[in-house]
Every structure is written in structure tokens, then in C-alpha cells.
Amino acid sequence: MPSSHASIDELSSESSYDSDEEYYLAQKEWEESIQQLEQIVSIVLLPYLGKWLGRRWSYWAYARYLRLGLGKAFIFEK
């Protein structure tokens, strides 16, 4: 009887080792996925967002320049 009891303990320790290993592998894959998303955002999305905001600001500034000129009113008028 004691030998069968020891084998159950060994099986449970092996299964906990496997589940820990699976957890670490899943965690590693998750971190790699997050890193890939960060790279996509920094390489693709941020430049397009900056380009869009820059053009939008320049259109606004040019329209304001045409309306007010380049004096104090250009900077301080609301």
C-alpha cells in the first residue's frame, strides 16, 4: 500500500510541475504578444497619428494666419 501511495504523490508533483511549466510558457507568449503590439503601435500607428495631427494643426494655423495676419492677434486672440 505505501508504494501505491507514493506513486500518487509523485504523479501529483509531476502534474503541478507541468502546470507550472505551462503557466510560464503561456506568460512568456503573452509578454511576446504585448511586445509585438507595442512595436506595431510605435512603428505604424504613431507616425500616422503624428502626420494627421500635424496636418490638422497646419491647416488650422494657416486659416488663422489668413484671417488675422501674423501679429499679436494671431497668438493671443481666442
N, CA, C and O atoms as a GROMACS GRO file, in nm:
protein
  312
    1MET      N    1   0.079  -0.120   0.000
    1MET     CA    2   0.000   0.000   0.000
    1MET      C    3   0.084   0.128   0.000
    1MET      O    4   0.052   0.221  -0.074
    2PRO      N    5   0.190   0.134   0.080
    2PRO     CA    6   0.267   0.259   0.083
    2PRO      C    7   0.328   0.292  -0.053
    2PRO      O    8   0.341   0.410  -0.088
    3SER      N    9   0.367   0.190  -0.131
    3SER     CA   10   0.428   0.220  -0.260
    3SER      C   11   0.326   0.283  -0.357
    3SER      O   12   0.363   0.371  -0.434
    4SER      N   13   0.201   0.240  -0.353
    4SER     CA   14   0.100   0.300  -0.440
    4SER      C   15   0.068   0.442  -0.394
    4SER      O   16   0.036   0.529  -0.476
    5HIS      N   17   0.077   0.466  -0.266
    5HIS     CA   18   0.052   0.599  -0.212
    5HIS      C   19   0.164   0.696  -0.255
    5HIS      O   20   0.137   0.812  -0.283
    6ALA      N   21   0.286   0.647  -0.260
    6ALA     CA   22   0.399   0.729  -0.303
    6ALA      C   23   0.387   0.762  -0.452
    6ALA      O   24   0.422   0.872  -0.494
    7SER      N   25   0.338   0.669  -0.530
    7SER     CA   26   0.326   0.695  -0.672
    7SER      C   27   0.220   0.802  -0.700
    7SER      O   28   0.234   0.879  -0.795
    8ILE      N   29   0.116   0.808  -0.619
    8ILE     CA   30   0.014   0.913  -0.634
    8ILE      C   31   0.075   1.049  -0.603
    8ILE      O   32   0.048   1.147  -0.672
    9ASP      N   33   0.159   1.054  -0.499
    9ASP     CA   34   0.226   1.180  -0.465
    9ASP      C   35   0.320   1.224  -0.578
    9ASP      O   36   0.327   1.342  -0.612
   10GLU      N   37   0.391   1.127  -0.635
   10GLU     CA   38   0.480   1.160  -0.745
   10GLU      C   39   0.403   1.213  -0.865
   10GLU      O   40   0.446   1.308  -0.930
   11LEU      N   41   0.290   1.152  -0.895
   11LEU     CA   42   0.208   1.195  -1.007
   11LEU      C   43   0.154   1.337  -0.984
   11LEU      O   44   0.152   1.419  -1.076
   12SER      N   45   0.112   1.364  -0.862
   12SER     CA   46   0.058   1.498  -0.835
   12SER      C   47   0.169   1.603  -0.842
   12SER      O   48   0.145   1.715  -0.888
   13SER      N   49   0.291   1.568  -0.799
   13SER     CA   50   0.400   1.665  -0.808
   13SER      C   51   0.441   1.687  -0.954
   13SER      O   52   0.475   1.799  -0.994
   14GLU      N   53   0.437   1.580  -1.035
   14GLU     CA   54   0.468   1.595  -1.176
   14GLU      C   55   0.362   1.680  -1.247
   14GLU      O   56   0.396   1.762  -1.332
   15SER      N   57   0.236   1.660  -1.212
   15SER     CA   58   0.131   1.738  -1.278
   15SER      C   59   0.139   1.885  -1.236
   15SER      O   60   0.111   1.974  -1.317
   16SER      N   61   0.177   1.911  -1.110
   16SER     CA   62   0.193   2.051  -1.070
   16SER      C   63   0.313   2.112  -1.141
   16SER      O   64   0.311   2.231  -1.174
   17TYR      N   65   0.418   2.033  -1.164
   17TYR     CA   66   0.533   2.083  -1.238
   17TYR      C   67   0.493   2.116  -1.381
   17TYR      O   68   0.533   2.219  -1.435
   18ASP      N   69   0.414   2.029  -1.443
   18ASP     CA   70   0.368   2.052  -1.580
   18ASP      C   71   0.280   2.176  -1.587
   18ASP      O   72   0.292   2.255  -1.680
   19SER      N   73   0.192   2.194  -1.491
   19SER     CA   74   0.104   2.311  -1.494
   19SER      C   75   0.185   2.439  -1.470
   19SER      O   76   0.154   2.543  -1.528
   20ASP      N   77   0.289   2.434  -1.386
   20ASP     CA   78   0.375   2.550  -1.367
   20ASP      C   79   0.450   2.582  -1.495
   20ASP      O   80   0.463   2.698  -1.533
   21GLU      N   81   0.499   2.479  -1.561
   21GLU     CA   82   0.572   2.499  -1.686
   21GLU      C   83   0.479   2.557  -1.792
   21GLU      O   84   0.517   2.647  -1.866
   22GLU      N   85   0.356   2.505  -1.801
   22GLU     CA   86   0.259   2.558  -1.896
   22GLU      C   87   0.226   2.703  -1.864
   22GLU      O   88   0.210   2.784  -1.955
   23TYR      N   89   0.215   2.735  -1.736
   23TYR     CA   90   0.186   2.873  -1.695
   23TYR      C   91   0.299   2.966  -1.739
   23TYR      O   92   0.273   3.074  -1.791
   24TYR      N   93   0.423   2.926  -1.718
   24TYR     CA   94   0.536   3.009  -1.756
   24TYR      C   95   0.545   3.026  -1.908
   24TYR      O   96   0.577   3.134  -1.957
   25LEU      N   97   0.516   2.919  -1.983
   25LEU     CA   98   0.516   2.929  -2.129
   25LEU      C   99   0.406   3.023  -2.177
   25LEU      O  100   0.427   3.104  -2.266
   26ALA      N  101   0.287   3.011  -2.116
   26ALA     CA  102   0.176   3.100  -2.152
   26ALA      C  103   0.210   3.244  -2.118
   26ALA      O  104   0.179   3.335  -2.195
   27GLN      N  105   0.273   3.266  -2.002
   27GLN     CA  106   0.312   3.400  -1.962
   27GLN      C  107   0.415   3.458  -2.060
   27GLN      O  108   0.407   3.576  -2.095
   28LYS      N  109   0.509   3.377  -2.102
   28LYS     CA  110   0.612   3.420  -2.197
   28LYS      C  111   0.549   3.457  -2.331
   28LYS      O  112   0.584   3.559  -2.390
   29GLU      N  113   0.456   3.374  -2.380
   29GLU     CA  114   0.387   3.404  -2.505
   29GLU      C  115   0.306   3.532  -2.494
   29GLU      O  116   0.302   3.612  -2.588
   30TRP      N  117   0.242   3.553  -2.379
   30TRP     CA  118   0.163   3.674  -2.357
   30TRP      C  119   0.254   3.798  -2.362
   30TRP      O  120   0.219   3.898  -2.425
   31GLU      N  121   0.368   3.792  -2.296
   31GLU     CA  122   0.461   3.905  -2.295
   31GLU      C  123   0.516   3.932  -2.435
   31GLU      O  124   0.535   4.048  -2.472
   32GLU      N  125   0.541   3.828  -2.513
   32GLU     CA  126   0.587   3.847  -2.650
   32GLU      C  127   0.478   3.912  -2.735
   32GLU      O  128   0.508   3.997  -2.819
   33SER      N  129   0.353   3.874  -2.714
   33SER     CA  130   0.242   3.933  -2.787
   33SER      C  131   0.227   4.081  -2.753
   33SER      O  132   0.205   4.164  -2.841
   34ILE      N  133   0.240   4.114  -2.626
   34ILE     CA  134   0.231   4.253  -2.583
   34ILE      C  135   0.346   4.334  -2.645
   34ILE      O  136   0.325   4.447  -2.689
   35GLN      N  137   0.464   4.277  -2.650
   35GLN     CA  138   0.579   4.345  -2.709
   35GLN      C  139   0.556   4.369  -2.859
   35GLN      O  140   0.592   4.475  -2.911
   36GLN      N  141   0.498   4.273  -2.927
   36GLN     CA  142   0.468   4.290  -3.069
   36GLN      C  143   0.366   4.400  -3.091
   36GLN      O  144   0.378   4.479  -3.185
   37LEU      N  145   0.264   4.406  -3.006
   37LEU     CA  146   0.165   4.512  -3.018
   37LEU      C  147   0.228   4.650  -2.993
   37LEU      O  148   0.195   4.746  -3.062
   38GLU      N  149   0.317   4.659  -2.896
   38GLU     CA  150   0.386   4.785  -2.870
   38GLU      C  151   0.469   4.827  -2.991
   38GLU      O  152   0.474   4.945  -3.025
   39GLN      N  153   0.533   4.732  -3.056
   39GLN     CA  154   0.613   4.764  -3.175
   39GLN      C  155   0.524   4.811  -3.290
   39GLN      O  156   0.560   4.905  -3.361
   40ILE      N  157   0.409   4.748  -3.306
   40ILE     CA  158   0.317   4.790  -3.412
   40ILE      C  159   0.271   4.933  -3.387
   40ILE      O  160   0.265   5.014  -3.478
   41VAL      N  161   0.237   4.962  -3.262
   41VAL     CA  162   0.191   5.097  -3.229
   41VAL      C  163   0.301   5.198  -3.253
   41VAL      O  164   0.277   5.303  -3.312
   42SER      N  165   0.422   5.169  -3.208
   42SER     CA  166   0.529   5.267  -3.218
   42SER      C  167   0.582   5.282  -3.361
   42SER      O  168   0.630   5.389  -3.396
   43ILE      N  169   0.573   5.179  -3.443
   43ILE     CA  170   0.628   5.186  -3.578
   43ILE      C  171   0.524   5.228  -3.680
   43ILE      O  172   0.556   5.298  -3.777
   44VAL      N  173   0.399   5.188  -3.662
   44VAL     CA  174   0.297   5.213  -3.763
   44VAL      C  175   0.199   5.323  -3.720
   44VAL      O  176   0.181   5.421  -3.792
   45LEU      N  177   0.137   5.307  -3.606
   45LEU     CA  178   0.028   5.396  -3.569
   45LEU      C  179   0.073   5.535  -3.527
   45LEU      O  180   0.012   5.634  -3.568
   46LEU      N  181   0.177   5.546  -3.447
   46LEU     CA  182   0.222   5.678  -3.400
   46LEU      C  183   0.266   5.769  -3.514
   46LEU      O  184   0.231   5.887  -3.511
   47PRO      N  185   0.341   5.723  -3.612
   47PRO     CA  186   0.375   5.812  -3.723
   47PRO      C  187   0.252   5.862  -3.801
   47PRO      O  188   0.246   5.979  -3.838
   48TYR      N  189   0.155   5.775  -3.824
   48TYR     CA  190   0.034   5.818  -3.893
   48TYR      C  191  -0.046   5.916  -3.810
   48TYR      O  192  -0.101   6.012  -3.863
   49LEU      N  193  -0.054   5.893  -3.680
   49LEU     CA  194  -0.123   5.985  -3.591
   49LEU      C  195  -0.053   6.120  -3.589
   49LEU      O  196  -0.119   6.224  -3.592
   50GLY      N  197   0.079   6.120  -3.582
   50GLY     CA  198   0.154   6.244  -3.585
   50GLY      C  199   0.137   6.319  -3.716
   50GLY      O  200   0.126   6.442  -3.717
   51LYS      N  201   0.135   6.247  -3.825
   51LYS     CA  202   0.116   6.308  -3.956
   51LYS      C  203  -0.023   6.372  -3.964
   51LYS      O  204  -0.036   6.485  -4.011
   52TRP      N  205  -0.124   6.302  -3.918
   52TRP     CA  206  -0.261   6.353  -3.921
   52TRP      C  207  -0.275   6.476  -3.832
   52TRP      O  208  -0.333   6.576  -3.874
   53LEU      N  209  -0.222   6.469  -3.709
   53LEU     CA  210  -0.230   6.585  -3.620
   53LEU      C  211  -0.151   6.703  -3.673
   53LEU      O  212  -0.196   6.817  -3.659
   54GLY      N  213  -0.035   6.680  -3.732
   54GLY     CA  214   0.045   6.788  -3.788
   54GLY      C  215  -0.026   6.857  -3.903
   54GLY      O  216  -0.024   6.980  -3.912
   55ARG      N  217  -0.087   6.780  -3.989
   55ARG     CA  218  -0.162   6.842  -4.100
   55ARG      C  219  -0.282   6.918  -4.049
   55ARG      O  220  -0.312   7.027  -4.096
   56ARG      N  221  -0.351   6.861  -3.954
   56ARG     CA  222  -0.468   6.929  -3.898
   56ARG      C  223  -0.428   7.061  -3.833
   56ARG      O  224  -0.495   7.162  -3.854
   57TRP      N  225  -0.321   7.061  -3.756
   57TRP     CA  226  -0.274   7.184  -3.693
   57TRP      C  227  -0.229   7.286  -3.797
   57TRP      O  228  -0.256   7.405  -3.783
   58SER      N  229  -0.160   7.240  -3.900
   58SER     CA  230  -0.111   7.334  -4.001
   58SER      C  231  -0.226   7.397  -4.079
   58SER      O  232  -0.219   7.515  -4.113
   59TYR      N  233  -0.332   7.321  -4.108
   59TYR     CA  234  -0.449   7.379  -4.174
   59TYR      C  235  -0.514   7.484  -4.085
   59TYR      O  236  -0.554   7.591  -4.132
   60TRP      N  237  -0.524   7.454  -3.956
   60TRP     CA  238  -0.582   7.550  -3.861
   60TRP      C  239  -0.495   7.676  -3.853
   60TRP      O  240  -0.547   7.788  -3.856
   61ALA      N  241  -0.363   7.659  -3.841
   61ALA     CA  242  -0.274   7.774  -3.830
   61ALA      C  243  -0.276   7.858  -3.957
   61ALA      O  244  -0.273   7.981  -3.949
   62TYR      N  245  -0.281   7.795  -4.073
   62TYR     CA  246  -0.284   7.871  -4.198
   62TYR      C  247  -0.414   7.949  -4.211
   62TYR      O  248  -0.413   8.065  -4.253
   63ALA      N  249  -0.527   7.888  -4.176
   63ALA     CA  250  -0.655   7.958  -4.181
   63ALA      C  251  -0.655   8.076  -4.084
   63ALA      O  252  -0.708   8.182  -4.116
   64ARG      N  253  -0.597   8.058  -3.969
   64ARG     CA  254  -0.588   8.167  -3.870
   64ARG      C  255  -0.498   8.278  -3.922
   64ARG      O  256  -0.527   8.396  -3.902
   65TYR      N  257  -0.389   8.242  -3.987
   65TYR     CA  258  -0.299   8.341  -4.045
   65TYR      C  259  -0.370   8.422  -4.154
   65TYR      O  260  -0.355   8.544  -4.159
   66LEU      N  261  -0.448   8.355  -4.240
   66LEU     CA  262  -0.521   8.427  -4.344
   66LEU      C  263  -0.625   8.522  -4.285
   66LEU      O  264  -0.650   8.629  -4.339
   67ARG      N  265  -0.685   8.482  -4.174
   67ARG     CA  266  -0.789   8.563  -4.112
   67ARG      C  267  -0.732   8.679  -4.031
   67ARG      O  268  -0.786   8.789  -4.036
   68LEU      N  269  -0.622   8.658  -3.957
   68LEU     CA  270  -0.573   8.757  -3.863
   68LEU      C  271  -0.439   8.818  -3.899
   68LEU      O  272  -0.405   8.925  -3.847
   69GLY      N  273  -0.363   8.758  -3.984
   69GLY     CA  274  -0.228   8.805  -4.011
   69GLY      C  275  -0.132   8.749  -3.908
   69GLY      O  276  -0.169   8.662  -3.829
   70LEU      N  277  -0.010   8.798  -3.909
   70LEU     CA  278   0.092   8.740  -3.821
   70LEU      C  279   0.131   8.839  -3.711
   70LEU      O  280   0.250   8.862  -3.688
   71GLY      N  281   0.035   8.896  -3.644
   71GLY     CA  282   0.062   8.990  -3.536
   71GLY      C  283   0.030   8.928  -3.401
   71GLY      O  284   0.025   8.806  -3.386
   72LYS      N  285   0.009   9.018  -3.303
   72LYS     CA  286  -0.026   8.970  -3.169
   72LYS      C  287  -0.159   8.896  -3.168
   72LYS      O  288  -0.178   8.804  -3.090
   73ALA      N  289  -0.249   8.936  -3.252
   73ALA     CA  290  -0.382   8.873  -3.257
   73ALA      C  291  -0.372   8.726  -3.297
   73ALA      O  292  -0.452   8.643  -3.254
   74PHE      N  293  -0.273   8.694  -3.378
   74PHE     CA  294  -0.256   8.553  -3.421
   74PHE      C  295  -0.230   8.463  -3.300
   74PHE      O  296  -0.277   8.349  -3.295
   75ILE      N  297  -0.156   8.514  -3.203
   75ILE     CA  298  -0.119   8.433  -3.089
   75ILE      C  299  -0.218   8.443  -2.974
   75ILE      O  300  -0.251   8.343  -2.911
   76PHE      N  301  -0.267   8.566  -2.946
   76PHE     CA  302  -0.345   8.588  -2.824
   76PHE      C  303  -0.496   8.591  -2.843
   76PHE      O  304  -0.568   8.583  -2.744
   77GLU      N  305  -0.547   8.603  -2.964
   77GLU     CA  306  -0.692   8.609  -2.982
   77GLU      C  307  -0.753   8.472  -2.959
   77GLU      O  308  -0.695   8.369  -2.992
   78LYS      N  309  -0.871   8.473  -2.902
   78LYS     CA  310  -0.939   8.345  -2.875
   78LYS      C  311  -1.036   8.310  -2.981
   78LYS      O  312  -1.101   8.206  -2.974
   0.00000   0.00000   0.00000
